[in-house]
Every structure is written in C-alpha cells, then in structure tokens.
Amino acid sequence: MTSASPLVSKIYKDQAAAIADRQLPGRKHLNWLNAEFSDRQLEHAYGDFIERYAWRREYKVQLAAMALYMFYGILDVLAVGSYTLEFLAIRFSVALFIIIYLLAVGARPFMRRHVGLNSIAGLAICSIAILFMVYRMPVEGSPPYIMGVQFCMILSACIMRVRVVHAVPTYIFIGVAYIISLALKGDVPLSDYASAIFFMWSTVIVISMANYVQEARSRIMWLKNVESERDATKISELLLSATAADKSKASFLSVLTHELKTPLHQIIGFTELLKSEVAKSGNTASVDASEYVIDAANKMLARVNQMLRYSAVSAGTLEFVIEKYSSSELIEDLKSLFTEETERKGLTLDVSGVKPMDLHIDSHHTVYALSCIVDNAIQASPDGATVRIVGDPIDDDFFRLLIIDSGKGISNEIIESISRPFAQGNSPLTRQNEGLGLGLAIATKIFETQNGKLRIKSSEGTGTIVTVILPIAATTSEATNVEGDELVA
C-alpha cells in the first residue's frame, strides 16, 4: 500500500480532531445486526466522512451504473422481438426518468450523507423494470434478463456504500418480486419454478452477506485511519513535551527509538514470512493485509530512524567522515533519490546551474540533509513545475547551493520556527515523512556540524529559496553572511 496523499492525510486529520477526546471502539463494538457503530456519535462522525469526502465517488458510481443500465437497451433491440418497443419504453421513459430524478436529488447537499439510500433506490427501480420484462417475456427462448437484476445487486453490495438496514430489505423485496412475477406468468414448469426460488434466495443471502462485510470493513478501515492519525498527533505532542528540556531531549529520543526498532523489525520480518505462506494458498485478502502491515511498519521504522538520527546529531554522537567530494557527484546522488517522485508529479529537477567544485564534507549525511530540503520543495511545488538547484563558490572557502521552488511560499512567522524540532507550520516545507517536523532540524544541525549554514528566504505566494553554505576546504572560520538569492537569474 502506498503512502497516503496530503489530501487523504488531511481528511483523516480533520476526522481525528473531531473525535479527539473520545475513546474509540474496536471491531467488537460494531453492532452485529447492521454492521454500524454502536456508539451513535461515532456513527455520526462516519456519516460526516461520507458527506464531506466520499459522496463524490459514490455519485460517480451511480452515474456509471445508470449509463450501463441504459446501454443494455441494445439487448432490447436485438433479442426480444415483438416486445422491443414496450421494453424500450419501460427502460427509457419510466425507469430512466425516475433514476435521473434520484440523481438530481442525490446531488443536493442535504442528501450527501444519505448517498447510499439514493443508490439502493436506483437499484430497486432498475430491478423492478427488469422484473417486469422477465414477466412479459415467454418462458422458452427468452434472454436471461434476470442476470441484470443480479448484476445490480452485486454492484450495490460490493462497490457502492449502502447501509445494511437499507440494502438487505431491498434485496428481499427484489427476491419476493421475482418469485411473484414467475407465479403470475402461470406457464412456468414446477421444477423451473423451484429452481428459480432456490437460485434467487441463494443470491439474496450471498449478496446480503457481501453488503454486510463491505459496510463493516468500510467502517473498520475508516476508524483505523482516524485512530492512526490521532495517535500520530498525540505521539508528536508527547515527543514535543518530553523533549522540552534540552538536557533530557537526546537521551529520551535515543532510548525511545532503540526500544521501538527491535519490535518493528520483528513485525516486518514475521509479517513477510506470513505473507509468503498465505501467498502459497492463494488467499489474496490475507496477502493484501500483510502488505498493509508491512507498509505501516516500514513507515514507522523510517520515522524511528529519523528520530535516532536527530538524537545522535543533537547529542554530537553522529559520526562524520569528512572527505573531498565533488559538487557534481553530490548533486547526482541527490537527484537519483527523486527520480520516481518527480516522474509521478511531472516535475523537473533542474541541476544544470550547479558548478563543479571539490567540497570537504561528509557526503552521506550531506545528501540526506539536502534530500530533506529537496523533498519539501517537491511537495510544495505544483504538478509540472520546476525545482531548481543552483550552486557556485562564494569565495575560496565556501560553496553556496540554492534550492528554489515555485510553491505557495511561507510567511516570516513560520520561517522563524520551522528549523526547530517537531515544528509544524502551514507549509509542506515542515512536512518531512508525514509530519514529525524533524527534517529541517536535522539538516540544519548537519550543515552546522560541518561548519556550514542553512537559511530560508520566502514570502507567501512567491515560492521559497533555501540557501545552503558548505565548506570548500578544511577551515575553522565561520560561513560568511551571504544573502541566498544573489545567484538566482
């Protein structure tokens, strides 16, 4: 499973804030009768999620289902002979009119929370129209129109969000209507009638179970995402509080992250083993669940490693191997880290403005520090934009790199705080690895340890320029006070 997009992260952050003080129940607190939360306030919060974020997707599915229902009018023309005009009238005059009305009502704000009710009403209308066609057609030589009813039921149960209390009664109603339509025909052999009853009620039971599982899973996944975002926020707050005192900060982070790394490695290892075993049995659901666990554990491990790095650099225990390293090699190493991300967003990472120069740095730590800045610049830039990296020597001792993005920019108030650990501003510049706020803090300390500097120049609406000063030769002098936008052409 891939990492959540900024929009998805914001959705669940908003939901987490809305229920921040509530004790969240688990799977066992779902009502076993209707697959809804027993806690009505929590069910209301889930309804808010549907109303604010999920209804557009449901509405698009409804439009697609209507288009497919109309498309099957071709079967009326090709396969039903003398009933063609009658069936087309039912499909396009009666059913289509009602479905369009339901879609128009469903687009209104007051109906967004109840988008599932709209879906099941549309299903009922389509099914009744098809059952009428089944009733009108002769028993022998007729196309299997009943398959259309089953398709509508499968669509609502497996793809649409329809509450169990609305879906199951509708499925039962459709099953009863089908049996009645066959009884009214009067010329159906008893064996065929019995088979139809068995077949339809088997379908109703299976589809009802599928709808139940779909609704329960949807709520469980929503709750898991909300709880994960709420826990992440609490962890950040606790870490910030625990590290307020400078003397205890490095020790606390070091102990915490070391204690977390071992169980995380065990979780990843055993889940990989479990995944390989269930893959042999062809259980795709278990394989997907294993991948979800592995992805979540790897993301948490990345955060733990970032906290470890911050702890080490803050305590002065991070080892630096200073060596001669070309600025060209440094930038190529940096650029290779973002190939996939730039392709995904259609961005251009322009490094043509970096002049070759031998630097005296720790290449590994410097590439990491620069990657924190470039990653923020990429996240801040709109799709298709260009992120520029420009580099030139200032004098005989120092080399200046500029990372320039065309994002929304940040205010002076945020600039003053974003280099502090766990800072959370309103700009993507402070969002390293989903929001611990350590990226720029680590980068600043890495540069300062190598006798370099980091400065940020920005204003809202104009993009951001991050200046990094690195030593050209071994020196104990301070990096000179140079403004960061002199090289920008």
N, C-alpha and C positions, 0 to 999 in steps of 0.2 A: 504494500500500500504506500502510495506516495505521500509526501508531506502535504498538510493542509495548506490551501492558498490563503493569502491575507484576508480575503473576504470571508471564507469559511471560518477562519480563526476568530474574526471579529464577531461573527454570528454567535458562536458558542460563548465568547467572552461576554457578550451582552446578556445571553441567557443565564450564564453563571452569576453575573452581577444581580440579576433579577431575583435569584433564589439563594443569594449568598449566605443567608443566615438559617437556612433550612437544613434539616437532617435528611439527606437524600436516601430513599429506599433502594433496595436492590431488586433483582428479578422476582424474588419471592413475594414482593409487595404489589405485583400485578394481580388484578382481580382475575381469577381463573375462569370466570364466566364470560367476560367480554374483552379480555386482554388489554384493559386500561388500568391506569394507576388507581389504587385505592384512595390515595391522597388526592382529593379533588383540586386542591390548589396546584399540585404538581401537574395534574392532567390539564388544568387551565394553562399552565406555562407551556406545555407541549402544544396546546392549541394556538398559543401565541406564535410559536415557532412555525406552525403550518400557515398561519395568517400572514406573517411578515416575510417569510423566506421560501416556503415550499409550495405555495399555491400556484406560482407561475409554471413550475414544472408539471404539476397536475393538470393545469389548464391546457398546456401544450399536448399532453397525452390525450385529453378529451377531444381536442381538435383532430388529432391523428386518428383516433378511433372513429369519429364521425366521418372523416374522409374515407376510411377503409369501408365503413358500412355503406356509404354511397357507391363506392367503387364496385361492390358486389351486385349493383344493379345490372352489370353486364350479364350475370348469370340469369337474371330475369328475362333478358332479351334472348339469350342463346338456348336456354334449357327448358322453359316451362310452357312453350307453345301458346295455346289459346288464353292462358292466364297472364300473359305478359303485361298487357295494359293495366289490368287490375292490380298486379303486384307492383308495377312501377308507380301507380297512383298511391298505394299504401306507403311505399318506401319514400317517395319524393314529396308527396303532398301532405300526408298526415304525419308520419314519423319525423321527417326532416324538419317540418315546421316546429314541432314540439321540441326537438333537440336544439334547434337554433335558439328558441326562446330560453331553454335551460342554460345554454352557453352565455347568452346575453345577461341573464340574471346572475350567473356564476362569476362574471367579470366585475360585478359590483362589490365595493369594499365590504359591505355587511355580510356577504356570502363567502368571503375568502376563508374564513375559519371553517366553514362547512362545505368545502370543496368536494369532500368525499361523498356527501349527500347528493350533490349535483351529479357526480359520476354514477352512482348507483341508480339514480332516477333515469339517466340516459340509458343505462343498461336495461332497465325494465322496459322502457319504451321500445328499444331495438328488439328485445326478446319477444315482446307481445306481437310486434309486427311480423317477425319471422314465424312465430307460432300460428298466426292467422294464415300465413302462406302454407304452412305444413297442413293445417286443417283443410284448406281449399284444394290441395293437390290430391290426385288419386293415389292409392296405396302402391300400385305397381308402376314401375318405370319412372318414378319421380327422383329428382336430385336430392341428396341428403342435406336438406336445409337445416335440420336440427343441429348440424355441426356448427352453424353460425351462432346458435344460442350458446353452445358450449364454449365457443371461442370468446364470446362476450363475457361469459362468467370467468374464464381463465384470465382474461385481460384485467378485469376488475380485482381479482383476488391476488394476482402475482405482480402487477405493475402499478396499479392505482392505490392510493391511500383511502380506504373505505372502512369506517368503523364496523366492528363485528356486529354491533346491535342493529346496524342498517343493512349490512351485506347478507347475513345469514337468513333473516326473514324474507329478503328479496329472492334469494336462491330457492328457498322452499316454495315461495309463491310461483316462481317460474316452473318448478318441477310439478306442482299441482296443476298449473295451467296446461302444461304439456299433456299430462295424463287425461285431463278433461277433454282437450282437443281431440285426442285419439278416440276417446269414448263416444264423442259426438259424431265422429265420422261413421261409425256403425258397421263398416265393412272391413275392420282390421281383424285378422285371424287371432284367436285367443293366444296362441303361442307367441305371435309377434307382439301382442299387447303386453303379455307378461314379461317378455324380454325388454320391451321399452321401459316398463316400470322399473325393473331391476337396473337397467343401464342408466336411466335418468337419476334415480335416487343414489346410486353409487357415485355419479358425477357430483351431485349436490353435496354429499358428505365429504368427498375429497376436496372439492373447491372450498367448502366452508372451513375445513382444516387448514388449507393453504392460506386463506384470508386471515385466520386466527394467528398463524405463525408469522405472517407478514406484519400484522399490526403489532404483535408482541415484540418482534425483532426491531421494528422501527423505533419503538419507544425505548427499548433497552439500549440501542446504539445512540439515540439522542441523549439519553441520560448519561451514558458512558462518556460522550464527548463533553457534555456540560460539566460533569464531575471532574473530568481530566483538566479542563480549562480552569475550573475553580481551584483545584488542588495546585495547579501550576502557579496561579496567582498567589495563593497562600504561601507556597514554598518561597516565592520571590520575596514576599513580605517578611516571612520569618528569617530568611537569609539576610535581608537588609537590616532587620532589627538585631539579629545575632552578631552582625559584623560592624555594628555602630562604633564599638570601641576598637581603635587601631591595634592595641596590643593583643587582643584575642581573635582578630579577624582571620589572619593567616592560619593560625592553629585550628580554628573551628572548621574552616573550609577543607583543610588538608585531611583532618580526621573524618569528616563527613563524606567526602568524595572517595577516600580509600575504603571506607566501610560499604559504600554503595557499589563500587566497581566489582567486587567479588560476586555478590548475588546477581548482578546484571549479567556478568559473563556466564554464570551458571544458567540463568534463564535463557540466554541466547543459545547456549550450547545444547541444553536439553530440548529446547523447542525445535532446533534444527534437526535433532535426532528424531523427535516425534514427527516432524514434517516428512522426513524421508520414509518413516514407517507407514504413515497413513497414505502417502502418495502411492505406495505399492498396492493398496486396497482400492484405489480409485475414488476415495472419498474427497471430492473437490472442496466441499464445505469445510472440512477439517484442515485441508491444506491452506485454504484462504484464511482461516482463523489463525493458523500457525504463522503465516506470513504477517498478519496484523500484529501479533505479539512480538515477532522478531523486529519488525519495523519500529514499534513503540519502544522496545528495549534499546535498539541502536540509537534512537534519537535521545533517549535519556542518558545513554552512555556518552554520547557526544557532549551533552551538557555537563556531565560529571567531569569529563576530560577538560572541558573549558574551565570549570571551577578549579580543577587541580592546577592548570597552567597559571590561572590568576593567583592562586595561593602561593605557588612557587615564585612567580615573578615579584609578588608583593613582599615575600619574606627574603628575597635576594638569594634563593637557592636554585633558581633556574640557571643551568649551565650554558654558557655562551662559548662558542668556538669561533673566534674572530679570524677571518682569513680574507685573502684577496678574492674578490668575486665581481665579475663584470656586470655592469648595469643591464647589458643586453641579455645575459643569461638569467638575471634576476627577473626581468620583465617577461621573458619567455616562460619561465617556471610559473609565474603568476598567471599569465594568460591561459596556460593549459588547464588550470583549475576551473575555468569558467566557460569552457567550450560548450558544454551541454546547456548551461543556463542561458548563455547568450543566444544560442540557436533556438531555444524554446521561446524566448521573448522577442526574437527577431532583432536583437540589439547588435551593435557594432562596438567592439572594444578596440579603439584606435590607439596603438602604442608607437606609431611612426615618429612621434615627436620626442622620443627618449634617445638622447645622445649616448654613445658608448663611453664608459668610464669605469676604471677599476675602483671598486669600493672596498673598504675594510669593515666587514660586517659578519654576523652570523647569518648565513643565507637561509637556514631552515626557519629560524624564528622570525627573520625579517619578512620572508614570503608569507608566513602565517599572519603577521601583523598587517601587511599590505592587503592580504585577502579579506580581512575583516572590513577594511575601508572600501575595497572594490565591490564586495558583496553588497554593502549598504548602498553604494552608488547605483548598482544594477537594480536593486529592489526599488530605489526611489525614482528611477527613470521610467518613462512610459515605453510601451512596446514600440520597437522600431527606432528608438533613439540611439544616440552615440555617446558612449562613455570614453572620454579622452584621458590618456596618461601622457604627461609631458615631463621631460627631465633634462636638466642642464646643470653644469657646475656653477656654483655661486662665486667661488674663489678657489684658491689652491687647496683648501681644507675640506670644503663641504659641497655636497651634491643635493640638488633640490628636485623632488618629484611632486607633480601636481596631479591629483585625481579629480577630474571635472565631470560633473553630471548635469543633466538638464531637467532635474526633478522639480518639485514644488518649492524646495528650499526650506530653511528653518529660521525661526526667529532668534534674536540675540539672547533672549532669556533661556531658550533651550540650549544654545551653544555653550552657555556658561556651565551647564550641568551634565552634558552628555558624556564627558570623559570620565565622570565619576562611576565607580562600580554600581551595577544594578540600576543605573539611571534609565527611566522610561519616559522619553519625550513623545511628542506627537508626530515625529518624523520617522520613516523607515531607517534613518541613519542610526537610530538607537536600537534597532531590532536585529540583534545577532542571534542566530539559532533560536528563533521563536521567542525572543524577549527576555533573556536573562540580563541583558544590558551590560555584558562584560567585554564585548568585542573591542570597543574603542578604549576602554580602560586598560586592557591587556596590551593593545597596540601602543598606547602612549608610554607605558612602562618599558616595553621592549625597545622602543626608539630611545628613550631617555637613558636606559642602561648602556646603550651603545653610543652615548654622547650625541644623540640626535634629538629632534623635536617634531611635534605634530601640532599643526594649527588648522583651524576651520574658519572659512570665510563664506558667509551665506546671508541671504535675506529671503523672505517669503516671496515666492513667485519667480525667482531668478536662478534657481539651481544652487549647487554647492561646490566649493573648491576646497579640497583638503590638501594642505601642504605638508610634506614630509622632508625633513632635513636629515641626511645621512653623511657620515664621515667618508672622505676620500682617502685620507691617510691617517695612520695612528696619531691621535692628538689628545691632549688633555684640556684643550681650550673649549669654551662653550660654543655651541652653534650660534652663528650670528643672527641678529634680529632682522630677518628679511621678509618683506611682505610676499604673500603667496600668489598674487595674481600678476606679477610682472612678466611672466613668460606666456601668458595667455594671449593668443593672437586673435 
